[in-house]
């Protein structure tokens, strides 16, 4: 313990109050409250503190305190200070995750769009949609078959329709091309779709298709046929939000190690109108975390429910005082024991639990690494895995990628790229693997860098044996090397003919697949950029008076062909050490090249 902190602890009274912990820069990193401040703050520096508390304590440089008359005043003051300073180690509701809904506006000619804001404006809201791709499917279908207006705000009368009408994406109600009744008939079909009444909608659409077919209006019949086919891909029921005042929230939390997640399902009139998830690092007791979350979440301005169902017991006395003092009303806080409330709570709790597991897995996928250690008979847990892949096109631009995973997750600062120099235009993946592995681990040997626990080659036994040959030659024979062949997800070990096949659900296989896929992405992206860069240089070299040297100078200066095109001829000529006429010619040639068949490119600094 730092001497200045020891001195501070001796001065803190054992009364109610708030304490502020600061780092070396004087930034407030944690705000806490306590009924007995001295006892609570001293506990952070006890010998038996847990890992998560150690993580906080090592950043504490100084501590300030504010005494209050009672514990409730400390609660209110703590909440205000957290909102003011948003300390790093307190719960931060700004990191919450809300899910989008589809909104049908309350207008004569309604619009439909995605939003995360639910307002009491008479509009209809459908959702929420935890899976974003589902809402995109709905919007894609609506865009394709129901040509609603795109203009924002109230509909304005126009003398001529906009571009959307001319490209067949709007019925142009602004010029009277469709009546309000006809327009809202389409809205009703969309409403039926979004409320999950797919059987009713399909029956109606099939009847209309049949009617138009009998009238030999085959184009209209085909429209209904295509809509019916598209409906089969998105049969996921969603509820409508109706904002009836009968209200209840379901609040669950799950904590493991330093991770804590709060999940809230907001129910109004029996329908789910909101689903929110908040991640936090937990450095206080669970009761303190829950109390702090309640205070921040139900801050002034939020729609208060009549009842909040919670997943487990905690000290609610202070909370009842808060709602009575701040809002002049009480809220029932109950633990559901059975029935529908218990069923919903189980779902909410499971959401929180799954999210914590995901957060832990992002930091350290221990189960997957342990499985790999057992299956591959490794001496150590494979925390550091390095992966290699080769990319080339008909022997041109051969490159290798090296990517690094640590604790089952990408470690991008240790990614590397290699130009393969030993092939001379030949196509030889085995030799390319030898060169990349030799260059990488010779450097590790010479510079005494960290060695990986496992090397993964994107390929089969040929590539694996090539890598093993090099590792043995430089004295790294104790570094295990394997290959992962994409065709059947087979794991190959050196000098063995029978591969290892893990089940699709294997956590270890998922780590290897992530490494392999990342090496492939990194290598092919590098190869593609080289090809694109070469094609640009080739084009420049075809311009009279521009050779290889001048081409490189132009690309280094302006970054892309579009960058050269958008520059002044005088600047181009200055880079070329030529007169202005050459700058004008280069600019004109590039403008012709970047025509409609060659749209403007993004800046490329490779």
C-alpha positions as CSV (number, residue, x, y, z in Angstrom):
1,X,0.0,0.0,0.0
2,X,1.3,3.5,-0.9
3,X,2.1,5.6,2.1
4,X,-0.2,8.4,1.0
5,X,-3.1,5.9,0.7
6,X,-2.3,4.6,4.2
7,X,-2.4,8.1,5.5
8,X,-5.8,8.8,3.7
9,X,-7.3,5.7,5.3
10,X,-6.4,6.9,8.7
11,X,-8.4,10.1,8.1
12,X,-11.6,8.6,6.6
13,X,-14.4,8.5,9.3
14,X,-16.4,5.4,9.9
15,X,-19.6,7.2,9.0
16,X,-22.0,7.1,5.9
17,X,-20.6,8.7,2.8
18,X,-19.1,8.5,-0.7
19,X,-15.5,7.7,-1.6
20,X,-13.8,8.6,-5.0
21,X,-10.8,6.6,-6.2
22,X,-8.5,8.3,-8.6
23,X,-5.6,7.1,-10.9
24,X,-2.2,8.7,-11.4
25,X,-3.7,11.2,-13.8
26,X,-6.2,12.4,-11.2
27,X,-9.1,10.8,-13.1
28,X,-12.0,9.4,-11.0
29,X,-12.0,5.7,-11.8
30,X,-14.5,4.5,-9.2
31,X,-17.2,6.0,-7.0
32,X,-18.6,4.0,-4.1
33,X,-20.9,4.5,-1.1
34,X,-20.9,3.0,2.3
35,X,-22.7,3.0,5.6
36,X,-19.2,2.8,7.3
37,X,-16.7,4.4,4.9
38,X,-13.5,3.6,6.8
39,X,-14.4,-0.1,7.1
40,X,-15.5,-0.3,3.4
41,X,-12.5,1.5,1.9
42,X,-10.0,-0.4,4.0
43,X,-11.5,-3.7,2.8
44,X,-10.1,-2.9,-0.7
45,X,-6.6,-3.2,0.6
46,X,-6.9,-6.3,2.7
47,X,-4.6,-9.3,2.0
48,X,-7.5,-11.6,1.1
49,X,-9.0,-9.4,-1.7
50,X,-10.2,-11.3,-4.8
51,X,-8.8,-11.0,-8.3
52,X,-11.3,-8.4,-9.6
53,X,-10.6,-6.1,-6.6
54,X,-6.9,-6.4,-7.2
55,X,-7.5,-5.2,-10.8
56,X,-9.1,-2.1,-9.4
57,X,-6.7,-1.5,-6.6
58,X,-3.5,-1.5,-8.8
59,X,-4.9,1.6,-10.5
60,X,-5.7,3.6,-7.4
61,X,-3.3,6.5,-6.7
62,X,-5.4,8.6,-4.3
63,X,-8.8,8.5,-2.5
64,X,-11.1,11.3,-1.6
65,X,-14.3,11.0,0.6
66,X,-17.5,13.0,1.2
67,X,-19.4,12.4,4.4
68,X,-23.2,12.4,4.4
69,X,-25.8,12.4,7.2
70,X,-27.2,9.0,6.4
71,X,-26.9,6.1,4.0
72,X,-29.7,7.3,1.7
73,X,-27.9,10.7,1.1
74,X,-24.8,8.7,0.2
75,X,-26.9,6.7,-2.3
76,X,-28.2,9.8,-4.0
77,X,-24.8,11.5,-4.0
78,X,-23.1,8.4,-5.5
79,X,-25.6,8.3,-8.3
80,X,-25.1,12.0,-9.2
81,X,-21.3,11.6,-9.1
82,X,-21.4,8.5,-11.4
83,X,-23.6,10.4,-13.9
84,X,-21.2,13.4,-13.8
85,X,-17.9,11.5,-14.1
86,X,-18.9,8.1,-15.7
87,X,-16.0,6.4,-13.9
88,X,-14.3,3.5,-15.7
89,X,-15.0,0.8,-13.0
90,X,-18.7,1.8,-12.2
91,X,-21.7,0.5,-14.1
92,X,-22.2,2.6,-17.2
93,X,-25.6,2.4,-18.8
94,X,-24.4,4.2,-21.9
95,X,-22.9,0.9,-22.9
96,X,-26.4,-0.6,-23.0
97,X,-27.6,-2.6,-26.0
98,X,-31.1,-2.0,-27.3
99,X,-32.8,-3.8,-30.1
100,X,-34.4,-2.2,-33.2
101,X,-38.1,-2.2,-34.0
102,X,-40.1,-1.5,-37.2
103,X,-42.2,1.6,-37.0
104,X,-45.3,2.3,-39.0
105,X,-46.0,6.0,-38.7
106,X,-49.3,7.5,-37.6
107,X,-50.0,9.4,-40.9
108,X,-52.5,9.4,-43.7
109,X,-49.8,7.9,-45.9
110,X,-47.7,6.0,-43.4
111,X,-44.0,5.3,-43.7
112,X,-42.2,2.2,-42.4
113,X,-38.6,2.1,-41.2
114,X,-36.2,0.8,-38.6
115,X,-35.6,2.6,-35.3
116,X,-34.4,2.1,-31.8
117,X,-36.5,4.9,-30.4
118,X,-40.0,4.0,-29.2
119,X,-42.2,7.1,-28.8
120,X,-45.8,7.6,-27.6
121,X,-46.7,9.3,-30.9
122,X,-49.6,7.0,-32.0
123,X,-47.4,5.0,-34.3
124,X,-47.2,1.3,-34.3
125,X,-44.0,-0.5,-33.3
126,X,-43.2,-4.1,-34.2
127,X,-40.5,-6.0,-32.5
128,X,-38.0,-5.9,-30.9
129,X,-35.8,-7.9,-33.2
130,X,-32.8,-9.3,-31.3
131,X,-31.5,-10.7,-34.6
132,X,-30.7,-7.7,-36.9
133,X,-30.8,-9.8,-40.1
134,X,-34.5,-10.6,-39.5
135,X,-35.5,-7.0,-39.5
136,X,-33.4,-6.5,-42.7
137,X,-35.3,-9.3,-44.4
138,X,-38.6,-7.7,-43.5
139,X,-37.5,-4.4,-44.9
140,X,-36.1,-6.0,-48.0
141,X,-39.4,-7.7,-48.7
142,X,-41.4,-4.6,-48.0
143,X,-39.1,-2.6,-50.3
144,X,-39.5,-5.1,-53.1
145,X,-43.2,-5.6,-53.0
146,X,-44.8,-2.6,-51.3
147,X,-43.7,0.6,-52.9
148,X,-44.3,3.0,-50.0
149,X,-43.2,6.6,-49.9
150,X,-39.6,7.3,-48.8
151,X,-39.8,11.1,-48.1
152,X,-39.5,12.0,-44.5
153,X,-42.1,14.0,-42.5
154,X,-45.7,14.8,-43.5
155,X,-46.5,14.2,-47.2
156,X,-46.2,17.3,-49.3
157,X,-48.1,17.7,-52.6
158,X,-45.8,17.9,-55.6
159,X,-46.4,18.8,-59.3
160,X,-44.2,15.9,-60.4
161,X,-43.0,12.7,-58.7
162,X,-39.5,12.1,-57.4
163,X,-36.8,9.7,-58.7
164,X,-38.2,6.8,-56.6
165,X,-41.4,6.8,-58.6
166,X,-39.5,6.7,-61.9
167,X,-37.4,3.7,-60.8
168,X,-40.5,1.8,-59.6
169,X,-39.9,2.1,-55.8
170,X,-42.8,4.5,-54.9
171,X,-46.5,4.8,-55.9
172,X,-46.2,8.6,-55.8
173,X,-49.0,9.6,-53.4
174,X,-47.5,13.1,-53.5
175,X,-49.1,13.6,-57.0
176,X,-52.3,11.7,-56.3
177,X,-51.2,8.5,-58.2
178,X,-52.7,6.3,-55.4
179,X,-55.6,7.0,-53.0
180,X,-55.3,6.8,-49.2
181,X,-57.5,3.7,-49.2
182,X,-55.4,1.9,-51.7
183,X,-52.2,2.9,-50.0
184,X,-53.4,1.8,-46.6
185,X,-54.6,-1.5,-48.0
186,X,-50.9,-2.3,-48.6
187,X,-50.1,-1.1,-45.1
188,X,-52.6,-3.5,-43.7
189,X,-51.0,-6.4,-45.5
190,X,-47.6,-5.4,-44.0
191,X,-49.2,-5.1,-40.6
192,X,-50.7,-8.6,-40.9
193,X,-47.2,-9.9,-41.9
194,X,-45.5,-8.2,-38.9
195,X,-48.1,-9.4,-36.4
196,X,-47.2,-13.0,-37.3
197,X,-50.6,-13.8,-38.9
198,X,-48.9,-15.5,-41.8
199,X,-51.7,-18.0,-42.5
200,X,-54.3,-15.3,-42.9
201,X,-51.9,-13.3,-45.1
202,X,-51.0,-16.2,-47.3
203,X,-54.6,-17.2,-47.7
204,X,-55.5,-13.7,-48.9
205,X,-52.5,-13.5,-51.2
206,X,-53.3,-16.9,-52.8
207,X,-56.9,-15.8,-53.4
208,X,-55.8,-12.7,-55.1
209,X,-53.2,-14.5,-57.2
210,X,-55.9,-16.9,-58.3
211,X,-58.3,-14.1,-59.2
212,X,-55.7,-12.2,-61.4
213,X,-54.7,-15.5,-63.0
214,X,-58.4,-16.2,-64.0
215,X,-58.6,-12.7,-65.4
216,X,-55.4,-13.5,-67.4
217,X,-53.7,-10.5,-65.7
218,X,-50.6,-12.6,-65.4
219,X,-48.2,-9.9,-64.4
220,X,-50.2,-9.1,-61.3
221,X,-50.7,-12.8,-60.5
222,X,-46.9,-13.2,-60.7
223,X,-46.4,-10.4,-58.3
224,X,-48.5,-12.2,-55.7
225,X,-46.7,-15.5,-56.5
226,X,-43.3,-13.9,-55.8
227,X,-44.5,-12.4,-52.6
228,X,-45.7,-15.7,-51.4
229,X,-42.4,-17.3,-52.1
230,X,-40.5,-14.6,-50.2
231,X,-42.7,-14.9,-47.2
232,X,-41.5,-18.5,-46.5
233,X,-38.1,-17.1,-45.5
234,X,-39.2,-14.9,-42.6
235,X,-41.9,-16.7,-40.7
236,X,-40.8,-15.3,-37.3
237,X,-43.5,-14.0,-35.1
238,X,-43.2,-10.6,-33.6
239,X,-45.6,-8.7,-31.3
240,X,-47.2,-5.3,-31.7
241,X,-46.5,-2.7,-29.0
242,X,-49.7,-0.9,-27.9
243,X,-48.6,1.1,-24.8
244,X,-51.4,0.2,-22.5
245,X,-50.6,1.5,-19.1
246,X,-50.6,-1.9,-17.3
247,X,-46.8,-2.3,-17.1
248,X,-44.2,-4.6,-15.6
249,X,-40.4,-5.1,-16.1
250,X,-38.3,-8.2,-15.7
251,X,-34.8,-7.5,-14.4
252,X,-32.2,-10.3,-14.1
253,X,-28.5,-10.2,-13.5
254,X,-25.7,-12.7,-13.8
255,X,-22.2,-12.3,-12.4
256,X,-19.1,-14.4,-12.9
257,X,-15.6,-13.3,-12.0
258,X,-15.3,-9.6,-12.9
259,X,-18.1,-9.7,-15.5
260,X,-21.7,-8.7,-14.7
261,X,-24.6,-8.3,-17.1
262,X,-28.1,-6.9,-16.4
263,X,-31.0,-7.7,-18.7
264,X,-34.3,-5.9,-18.7
265,X,-37.5,-7.1,-20.6
266,X,-40.2,-4.4,-20.6
267,X,-43.7,-5.8,-20.9
268,X,-46.8,-3.6,-21.5
269,X,-50.2,-5.2,-21.7
270,X,-48.6,-8.6,-22.0
271,X,-46.4,-7.8,-25.0
272,X,-42.7,-7.3,-25.1
273,X,-41.9,-3.7,-26.0
274,X,-38.3,-3.5,-25.1
275,X,-35.3,-5.7,-24.4
276,X,-32.1,-4.1,-23.1
277,X,-28.8,-5.6,-22.0
278,X,-26.1,-3.8,-20.0
279,X,-22.5,-5.1,-19.5
280,X,-20.4,-4.1,-16.6
281,X,-17.2,-5.0,-14.8
282,X,-18.1,-5.9,-11.2
283,X,-16.0,-4.4,-8.4
284,X,-18.6,-4.0,-5.7
285,X,-20.8,-6.5,-3.9
286,X,-23.8,-7.9,-5.8
287,X,-26.3,-6.0,-3.7
288,X,-24.4,-2.7,-4.3
289,X,-24.3,-3.4,-8.1
290,X,-28.1,-4.2,-8.3
291,X,-28.9,-1.1,-6.2
292,X,-26.7,1.1,-8.4
293,X,-28.3,-0.3,-11.5
294,X,-31.8,0.3,-10.3
295,X,-31.0,3.9,-9.5
296,X,-29.4,4.6,-12.8
297,X,-31.9,2.7,-15.0
298,X,-35.0,4.2,-13.4
299,X,-33.7,7.7,-13.5
300,X,-36.1,10.5,-14.1
301,X,-37.7,10.5,-17.5
302,X,-38.0,6.7,-17.9
303,X,-41.4,5.1,-18.0
304,X,-41.8,3.6,-14.6
305,X,-43.6,0.2,-14.4
306,X,-46.0,-0.8,-11.7
307,X,-44.1,-3.9,-10.9
308,X,-40.5,-5.0,-11.3
309,X,-39.8,-8.8,-11.2
310,X,-36.3,-9.7,-10.2
311,X,-34.3,-12.9,-10.4
312,X,-33.2,-13.2,-6.8
313,X,-33.3,-11.7,-3.4
314,X,-31.4,-8.5,-2.4
315,X,-31.8,-5.7,0.1
316,X,-34.7,-3.6,-1.3
317,X,-35.2,-1.2,1.6
318,X,-33.1,1.6,0.2
319,X,-34.7,1.2,-3.2
320,X,-38.2,1.7,-1.8
321,X,-37.0,4.8,-0.1
322,X,-35.5,6.1,-3.3
323,X,-38.7,5.7,-5.4
324,X,-40.8,7.3,-2.7
325,X,-38.5,10.2,-2.3
326,X,-37.7,10.9,-6.0
327,X,-41.0,10.0,-7.6
328,X,-43.5,10.1,-4.8
329,X,-44.7,6.6,-5.5
330,X,-43.8,3.0,-4.7
331,X,-43.0,0.2,-7.1
332,X,-43.6,-3.5,-6.3
333,X,-40.4,-5.5,-6.5
334,X,-41.2,-9.2,-6.5
335,X,-39.4,-12.5,-7.2
336,X,-41.7,-14.7,-9.3
337,X,-42.3,-18.1,-7.9
338,X,-44.3,-19.9,-10.7
339,X,-46.4,-19.5,-13.7
340,X,-45.8,-17.1,-16.7
341,X,-43.8,-14.6,-14.6
342,X,-41.4,-17.3,-13.6
343,X,-41.2,-18.5,-17.2
344,X,-40.4,-15.0,-18.5
345,X,-37.8,-14.5,-15.7
346,X,-36.0,-17.7,-16.6
347,X,-35.7,-16.4,-20.2
348,X,-34.4,-13.0,-19.0
349,X,-31.9,-14.6,-16.7
350,X,-30.7,-16.9,-19.4
351,X,-30.0,-13.9,-21.6
352,X,-27.8,-12.4,-18.9
353,X,-26.0,-15.6,-18.3
354,X,-25.3,-16.3,-22.0
355,X,-23.9,-12.7,-22.4
356,X,-21.5,-13.1,-19.5
357,X,-20.3,-16.4,-20.9
358,X,-19.7,-14.6,-24.3
359,X,-17.7,-11.9,-22.6
360,X,-15.6,-14.4,-20.7
361,X,-15.0,-16.3,-23.9
362,X,-13.9,-13.2,-25.7
363,X,-11.2,-12.6,-23.1
364,X,-10.1,-16.2,-22.7
365,X,-11.6,-19.4,-24.2
366,X,-10.1,-21.7,-21.7
367,X,-12.5,-24.7,-22.4
368,X,-11.5,-24.7,-26.1
369,X,-7.8,-24.5,-25.3
370,X,-8.0,-27.3,-22.7
371,X,-9.7,-29.5,-25.3
372,X,-6.9,-28.8,-27.8
373,X,-4.3,-29.6,-25.2
374,X,-5.9,-32.9,-24.5
375,X,-6.7,-33.9,-28.1
376,X,-3.3,-32.9,-29.5
377,X,-1.4,-34.2,-26.5
378,X,0.3,-30.8,-26.0
379,X,2.6,-30.2,-23.0
380,X,1.2,-26.7,-22.4
381,X,-2.1,-24.9,-22.8
382,X,-2.1,-23.4,-26.4
383,X,-2.5,-19.8,-25.4
384,X,-0.5,-18.4,-28.2
385,X,-1.4,-19.9,-31.6
386,X,0.2,-18.7,-34.8
387,X,-1.3,-19.5,-38.2
388,X,0.0,-19.4,-41.7
389,X,-1.6,-19.3,-45.1
390,X,-0.3,-18.9,-48.7
391,X,-2.1,-16.9,-51.4
392,X,-1.2,-16.5,-55.1
393,X,-2.8,-16.2,-58.5
394,X,-1.3,-18.4,-61.2
395,X,2.1,-18.1,-59.6
396,X,1.8,-14.3,-59.4
397,X,2.0,-12.2,-56.3
398,X,2.8,-15.1,-53.9
399,X,2.4,-14.0,-50.3
400,X,2.1,-15.5,-46.9
401,X,0.1,-14.4,-43.9
402,X,1.0,-14.9,-40.3
403,X,-1.7,-14.2,-37.7
404,X,-1.6,-14.7,-34.0
405,X,-4.3,-15.7,-31.5
406,X,-3.9,-15.3,-27.7
407,X,-6.2,-17.0,-25.3
408,X,-8.5,-18.1,-28.2
409,X,-8.9,-14.5,-29.6
410,X,-7.1,-12.5,-32.4
411,X,-4.0,-10.6,-31.3
412,X,-3.7,-8.2,-34.3
413,X,-0.6,-6.4,-33.2
414,X,1.3,-9.6,-33.9
415,X,0.0,-10.1,-37.5
416,X,2.6,-10.2,-40.2
417,X,2.7,-10.3,-44.0
418,X,5.4,-11.9,-46.2
419,X,6.3,-11.5,-49.9
420,X,7.4,-15.0,-51.0
421,X,10.6,-14.6,-52.9
422,X,11.9,-18.1,-53.5
423,X,9.5,-19.4,-56.1
424,X,10.6,-17.6,-59.2
425,X,7.1,-17.8,-60.8
426,X,6.5,-21.4,-59.9
427,X,3.4,-22.6,-58.0
428,X,4.7,-24.4,-55.0
429,X,2.7,-24.0,-51.7
430,X,5.0,-26.4,-49.8
431,X,8.1,-24.3,-50.7
432,X,6.1,-21.1,-49.8
433,X,5.3,-22.5,-46.4
434,X,8.9,-23.4,-45.9
435,X,10.0,-19.9,-46.7
436,X,7.4,-18.1,-44.5
437,X,8.0,-20.4,-41.5
438,X,11.8,-20.1,-41.8
439,X,11.7,-16.3,-41.9
440,X,9.3,-16.1,-39.0
441,X,11.0,-18.4,-36.6
442,X,14.6,-17.5,-37.5
443,X,13.7,-14.0,-36.4
444,X,12.1,-15.3,-33.2
445,X,15.3,-17.3,-32.6
446,X,17.7,-14.4,-33.3
447,X,15.7,-11.8,-31.4
448,X,14.7,-14.1,-28.6
449,X,11.0,-13.3,-29.1
450,X,8.1,-15.2,-27.5
451,X,7.5,-18.6,-29.0
452,X,4.0,-19.9,-29.9
453,X,2.4,-22.8,-28.1
454,X,1.0,-24.1,-31.4
455,X,1.5,-23.5,-35.1
456,X,-1.4,-24.0,-37.4
457,X,-1.0,-24.3,-41.2
458,X,-4.0,-23.8,-43.5
459,X,-3.7,-27.0,-45.5
460,X,-3.1,-30.8,-45.3
461,X,-0.3,-33.1,-44.4
462,X,2.0,-31.8,-47.2
463,X,2.0,-28.3,-45.9
464,X,2.3,-29.5,-42.3
465,X,5.3,-31.7,-43.1
466,X,7.0,-28.7,-44.9
467,X,6.6,-26.5,-41.8
468,X,7.8,-29.2,-39.4
469,X,10.9,-29.7,-41.6
470,X,11.9,-26.1,-41.1
471,X,11.0,-26.0,-37.3
472,X,13.2,-29.1,-36.8
473,X,16.0,-27.6,-38.8
474,X,16.3,-24.4,-36.7
475,X,16.0,-26.2,-33.4
476,X,12.3,-25.5,-32.7
477,X,11.3,-29.2,-32.8
478,X,9.4,-28.8,-29.5
479,X,6.9,-26.4,-31.1
480,X,3.9,-28.4,-32.1
481,X,2.6,-27.9,-35.7
482,X,-0.7,-29.0,-37.2
483,X,-2.8,-28.4,-40.3
484,X,-6.5,-27.8,-40.8
485,X,-7.9,-28.8,-44.2
486,X,-11.1,-27.0,-45.0
487,X,-12.8,-29.7,-47.1
488,X,-13.7,-32.0,-44.1
489,X,-12.3,-29.9,-41.3
490,X,-9.6,-32.5,-40.7
491,X,-6.6,-31.9,-38.4
492,X,-3.3,-33.2,-39.7
493,X,-0.3,-33.9,-37.5
494,X,3.3,-34.2,-39.0
495,X,4.2,-37.6,-40.5
496,X,0.8,-39.2,-39.8
497,X,-1.7,-40.3,-42.5
498,X,-4.9,-40.5,-40.4
499,X,-6.3,-37.0,-39.5
500,X,-8.2,-36.1,-36.3
501,X,-11.8,-35.1,-36.8
502,X,-13.5,-33.2,-34.0
503,X,-17.3,-32.7,-33.8
504,X,-18.8,-29.5,-35.1
505,X,-19.7,-28.4,-31.6
506,X,-16.1,-28.7,-30.4
507,X,-14.8,-25.5,-28.7
508,X,-11.3,-26.5,-29.7
509,X,-12.2,-26.9,-33.3
510,X,-13.9,-23.5,-33.3
511,X,-10.6,-21.9,-32.2
512,X,-8.7,-23.6,-35.0
513,X,-11.3,-22.6,-37.5
514,X,-11.2,-19.0,-36.4
515,X,-7.4,-19.0,-36.7
516,X,-7.5,-20.7,-40.1
517,X,-10.2,-18.4,-41.5
518,X,-8.3,-15.4,-40.3
519,X,-5.1,-16.5,-41.9
520,X,-6.9,-17.0,-45.2
521,X,-8.6,-13.6,-45.0
522,X,-5.4,-11.8,-44.2
523,X,-3.4,-13.6,-47.0
524,X,-6.0,-13.2,-49.8
525,X,-6.6,-9.5,-48.9
526,X,-2.8,-8.8,-49.1
527,X,-2.6,-10.7,-52.4
528,X,-5.6,-8.8,-53.9
529,X,-4.1,-5.4,-52.9
530,X,-0.9,-6.3,-54.6
531,X,-2.7,-7.2,-57.8
532,X,-4.7,-4.0,-57.7
533,X,-1.6,-1.9,-57.0
534,X,0.2,-3.6,-59.9
535,X,-2.7,-3.0,-62.3
536,X,-2.7,0.7,-61.4
537,X,1.1,1.0,-61.9
538,X,0.8,-0.8,-65.2
539,X,-1.8,1.6,-66.4
540,X,0.3,4.6,-65.4
541,X,3.3,3.2,-67.2
542,X,1.4,3.0,-70.4
543,X,1.0,6.8,-70.5
544,X,3.7,8.3,-72.7
545,X,6.5,9.8,-70.6
546,X,5.6,7.8,-67.4
547,X,7.8,4.9,-66.6
548,X,8.1,2.6,-63.5
549,X,9.9,5.2,-61.4
550,X,7.5,8.0,-62.1
551,X,4.5,5.7,-61.6
552,X,5.7,4.8,-58.2
553,X,6.3,8.4,-57.3
554,X,2.7,9.4,-58.3
555,X,1.1,6.5,-56.3
556,X,3.3,7.2,-53.2
557,X,2.3,10.9,-53.3
558,X,-1.4,10.7,-54.2
559,X,-2.3,7.2,-52.9
560,X,-4.7,6.2,-55.8
561,X,-5.7,6.9,-59.4
562,X,-8.6,8.9,-58.0
563,X,-6.2,10.9,-55.9
564,X,-4.1,11.8,-59.0
565,X,-7.3,12.6,-61.0
566,X,-8.5,15.0,-58.3
567,X,-5.2,16.9,-58.1
568,X,-4.0,20.0,-60.0
569,X,-2.0,19.4,-63.2
570,X,0.7,21.6,-61.7
571,X,1.1,19.4,-58.6
572,X,1.3,16.3,-60.8
573,X,3.9,17.9,-63.0
574,X,6.0,18.9,-60.0
575,X,6.1,15.3,-58.7
576,X,7.2,14.2,-62.2
577,X,9.8,17.0,-62.5
578,X,8.3,17.8,-65.8
579,X,6.4,20.7,-67.4
580,X,2.7,21.4,-66.9
581,X,1.7,19.8,-70.2
582,X,2.6,16.3,-68.9
583,X,0.6,16.9,-65.8
584,X,-2.4,17.8,-67.9
585,X,-2.1,14.7,-70.1
586,X,-1.8,12.4,-67.1
587,X,-4.9,13.9,-65.5
588,X,-6.9,13.5,-68.7
589,X,-5.8,9.9,-69.3
590,X,-6.8,9.0,-65.8
591,X,-10.2,10.8,-66.1
592,X,-10.9,8.7,-69.2
593,X,-9.8,5.5,-67.4
594,X,-12.0,6.2,-64.4
595,X,-15.2,6.4,-66.5
596,X,-18.5,4.7,-65.8
597,X,-17.0,1.3,-66.4
598,X,-14.3,2.0,-63.9
599,X,-15.9,3.8,-60.9
600,X,-13.8,6.0,-58.6
601,X,-11.7,3.9,-56.3
602,X,-11.1,4.2,-52.6
603,X,-7.7,5.5,-51.5
604,X,-5.2,2.7,-51.3
605,X,-1.9,3.3,-49.5
606,X,-0.5,-0.2,-50.0
